[in-house]
């Protein structure tokens, strides 16, 4: 290159899965036929109605222009209606919902809208790596807060209250949780809302997993006073098998939405109309459709659990979401070496927990986004080679 990279990239590495997928492609090119149980990219199809809405809209001659930065009214109204049905929460579609091209985009938009250099963000450990990487890109100060297994992978509110929260601007939370699959402790979150009011910081709940293997549908807005200090991300990626379609949204009080819109409107030119109409249809998916998806995921989970049993990995059978999170036996000295052994000897990729933070160092995570036959083949390989 004839110019140097920006200083903000000094502390940011290429996303772990981006690098690992390159490694897997190289192994496959050598004829290894790696089974990938690491990535949470749904392999199931969206509903037929969603696909038909996409196709029929795309055939219209007037559907291909720029769209509103806030989405068509019908999309926002469908999100509000779905939120009411799913979570029993009330959102004003005119000003409390901001459609996004995936919630990952929202992490950057929110951070750019509210954070200045020198501000502090609270990031869960273990947690989604993008919370930290985006913060590093914006050169804000990151402070981890631990999720404790002894608390059901919930926030240690006592320890949090002891922190210096004076410079905290944003706290990222993620319930139902990834990677652990834990459900929120409502009493802890009630205390967190009070703490956020006292110290004047914004709580952002990242909520894409609430419909997967989960009978308790949670939204932060179910809690009294949450709208004053909380906003919430959600998406169709996991719950509706539309990860590559990049359809998400942010919800919260209108002032928060209008602030984020100042960033978003300078970053994109609106969502393709066909995608918006497809999303509207997806929000109409029946309970039976979602039950069928969850039946498939449960059958896959049962097989993943057999793999973890063979590897002497301890896990929570009641964990939610599209992953199984488990603790590696203490007899296994190095988890990274174990993961590489599974990869290179059995040809199966499982995610090491260290990528989610130091609290994940003794853990691994396996995805349910592979067909039963593929997971069975992974189990057979592991039994044979390990």
PyMOL commands that set and color helices and strands:
alter all, ss='L'
color gray80, all
select helices_A, chain A and resi 7-9+16-29+48-58+73-87+103-114+129-137+149-151+157-161+186-199+220-222+226-229+243-245+254-264+273-282+287-310+335-346+353-356+358-360+372-385
alter helices_A, ss='H'
color red, helices_A
select strands_A, chain A and resi 35-36+97-100+120-125+141-148+154-155+168-173+202-206+230-235+248-251+313-315+323-328+348-349+351-352+363-367
alter strands_A, ss='S'
color yellow, strands_A
deselect
rebuild
show_as cartoon
